[in-house]
Amino acid sequence: MPKLVPQTRYFIQDDEGSVILKEYFYVQHLKDWNYYIAQEKNSQRYGILNSNCEEISDFEYLGINPTNKFGKDYNSDSEIISAIAKVGLESQYLFVLLNGAGDKFSNETYDYAEFSNFGYHLILSKNKKYGVIDYKNNLIIPFEYDSIYFDSILDRYCVELNNKKLCLDTLGKVL
């Protein structure tokens, strides 16, 4: 089985010790997922390798931020895990969501992304308006608010729209 060999650079080695595939500038093992985030040596772009060291995503991202397992119904078979990846110009990042298989979790791009509600939801921004989705990409709070944050002590979202503040429960209902 191929294995990753860390040194001053990273490369993938087969069972006989021969270097296969290509060298990587940086690799981070995500033990909870049994995947790797890798940075290509020449392009400096990031992608995802599976536990067999096979590339399972395109190496098109400026960075990938690993997160905790995303979603309360997570089990090892469902692969409902996520990473936040930066795309676009370095001075103006856009975010896409990837699952553990390296696929895009949704076809949307976002201005901002943050996990909330203990990893069960994502606070996202599209066109400077904030909303919340769950781990199945269901809309919890529509993308119409000027700001949102999750109050973990009171287990609710605090939102602002046109200088008016509201509190919403974790289902998006006004309190």
C-alpha positions as CSV (number, residue, x, y, z in Angstrom):
1,M,0.0,0.0,0.0
2,P,1.4,3.4,-0.9
3,K,2.6,5.5,2.1
4,L,3.4,9.1,2.6
5,V,7.1,9.8,3.5
6,P,7.7,13.1,5.3
7,Q,11.2,14.8,5.0
8,T,12.1,18.3,4.1
9,R,9.6,17.6,1.2
10,Y,6.9,15.0,1.0
11,F,6.5,12.3,-1.5
12,I,4.5,9.1,-1.9
13,Q,6.4,5.8,-1.7
14,D,5.2,2.3,-2.8
15,D,5.7,-0.9,-0.7
16,E,9.2,-1.4,-2.3
17,G,10.4,2.0,-1.4
18,S,10.1,3.6,-4.9
19,V,8.8,7.1,-5.2
20,I,5.5,7.2,-7.0
21,L,3.2,10.0,-8.1
22,K,4.8,13.4,-7.2
23,E,6.4,15.4,-4.5
24,Y,4.4,17.7,-2.3
25,F,5.7,20.9,-0.5
26,Y,3.5,20.3,2.5
27,V,1.1,17.6,3.8
28,Q,-1.1,17.5,6.9
29,H,-2.7,14.2,8.0
30,L,-6.3,14.6,9.2
31,K,-6.4,11.6,11.6
32,D,-10.1,11.9,12.4
33,W,-10.9,11.7,8.7
34,N,-8.0,9.5,7.6
35,Y,-7.3,12.0,4.7
36,Y,-4.4,14.4,3.9
37,I,-4.4,18.0,2.9
38,A,-1.5,18.4,0.5
39,Q,0.2,21.4,-1.1
40,E,1.7,20.8,-4.5
41,K,5.4,21.5,-4.8
42,N,5.4,23.7,-7.9
43,S,2.0,25.4,-8.0
44,Q,1.6,26.0,-4.2
45,R,-2.0,25.0,-4.5
46,Y,-3.8,22.7,-2.1
47,G,-5.9,19.6,-2.6
48,I,-6.9,16.4,-0.7
49,L,-5.4,12.9,-0.7
50,N,-7.3,9.9,0.6
51,S,-5.8,7.2,2.9
52,N,-4.3,5.4,-0.1
53,C,-2.5,8.7,-1.0
54,E,-4.6,9.1,-4.1
55,E,-5.6,12.7,-5.1
56,I,-9.3,13.0,-4.6
57,S,-9.7,16.7,-5.3
58,D,-8.3,19.1,-7.8
59,F,-5.3,21.1,-6.6
60,E,-6.9,24.5,-7.2
61,Y,-7.3,25.9,-3.7
62,L,-5.2,28.7,-2.1
63,G,-5.7,26.9,1.2
64,I,-7.8,24.3,2.9
65,N,-8.9,24.8,6.5
66,P,-9.8,21.5,8.1
67,T,-12.7,21.4,10.4
68,N,-14.2,19.0,12.9
69,K,-16.7,16.4,11.6
70,F,-19.6,18.4,10.4
71,G,-23.1,17.3,11.3
72,K,-24.7,15.6,14.2
73,D,-25.6,12.4,12.2
74,Y,-22.0,11.8,11.3
75,N,-20.8,8.3,11.0
76,S,-17.8,6.9,9.3
77,D,-19.8,5.7,6.3
78,S,-21.6,8.9,5.6
79,E,-18.5,11.1,4.9
80,I,-20.4,14.2,5.9
81,I,-17.3,16.0,6.8
82,S,-16.2,19.4,5.5
83,A,-13.3,21.7,4.8
84,I,-13.3,25.3,3.9
85,A,-11.2,26.1,0.9
86,K,-10.1,29.5,-0.4
87,V,-10.4,30.3,-4.1
88,G,-10.0,33.4,-6.2
89,L,-7.6,36.3,-5.8
90,E,-5.4,36.2,-2.7
91,S,-6.6,39.7,-1.7
92,Q,-10.3,38.7,-2.1
93,Y,-10.9,35.1,-0.9
94,L,-14.0,33.2,-1.7
95,F,-14.9,30.1,0.1
96,V,-16.1,26.7,-1.1
97,L,-17.1,23.8,1.0
98,L,-15.6,20.4,0.4
99,N,-16.6,17.0,1.8
100,G,-14.2,14.3,2.9
101,A,-14.3,12.8,-0.6
102,G,-12.9,16.0,-2.0
103,D,-16.1,17.0,-3.7
104,K,-17.8,20.3,-3.4
105,F,-20.4,20.2,-0.6
106,S,-22.4,22.8,-2.5
107,N,-22.0,24.6,-5.8
108,E,-22.1,28.0,-4.1
109,T,-19.2,30.2,-3.3
110,Y,-19.2,32.3,-0.2
111,D,-17.6,35.6,1.1
112,Y,-17.3,34.2,4.6
113,A,-17.6,30.8,6.3
114,E,-17.7,29.8,10.0
115,F,-18.8,26.7,11.8
116,S,-21.4,27.3,14.5
117,N,-23.8,25.5,16.8
118,F,-21.1,23.1,17.9
119,G,-20.4,22.1,14.3
120,Y,-24.0,21.4,13.3
121,H,-24.4,24.6,11.2
122,L,-22.4,26.9,9.1
123,I,-22.7,30.7,9.2
124,L,-22.0,31.9,5.6
125,S,-22.1,35.1,3.7
126,K,-23.1,35.6,0.1
127,N,-22.8,39.1,-1.4
128,K,-22.3,40.5,2.1
129,K,-25.5,39.0,3.4
130,Y,-25.4,36.3,6.1
131,G,-27.3,33.1,6.5
132,V,-27.0,29.7,8.1
133,I,-27.1,26.2,6.5
134,D,-27.0,22.7,8.2
135,Y,-24.8,19.8,7.3
136,K,-27.2,18.6,4.6
137,N,-27.1,22.0,2.9
138,N,-30.6,22.9,4.1
139,L,-31.2,26.6,4.6
140,I,-31.8,27.4,8.3
141,I,-31.6,31.2,8.2
142,P,-32.0,33.0,4.9
143,F,-29.1,35.1,3.5
144,E,-30.7,38.4,4.3
145,Y,-28.9,39.6,7.5
146,D,-26.2,42.2,7.9
147,S,-24.5,40.1,10.6
148,I,-25.0,36.8,12.5
149,Y,-23.3,35.2,15.5
150,F,-24.1,32.1,17.5
151,D,-24.6,32.5,21.3
152,S,-23.5,29.1,22.6
153,I,-24.5,29.9,26.2
154,L,-28.1,30.7,25.3
155,D,-28.1,28.3,22.3
156,R,-29.4,30.9,19.8
157,Y,-28.4,33.1,16.9
158,C,-28.2,36.8,17.2
159,V,-28.9,38.6,13.9
160,E,-28.9,42.2,12.7
161,L,-30.8,43.7,9.8
162,N,-30.9,47.4,9.1
163,N,-29.7,48.2,12.7
164,K,-32.4,46.1,14.2
165,K,-31.3,43.1,16.4
166,L,-33.2,39.9,16.7
167,C,-32.7,36.5,18.3
168,L,-33.5,33.3,16.4
169,D,-33.5,29.7,17.7
170,T,-31.4,27.0,16.0
171,L,-34.2,26.3,13.6
172,G,-34.3,29.9,12.4
173,K,-37.5,30.9,14.2
174,V,-37.7,34.4,15.8
175,L,-37.7,34.3,19.6
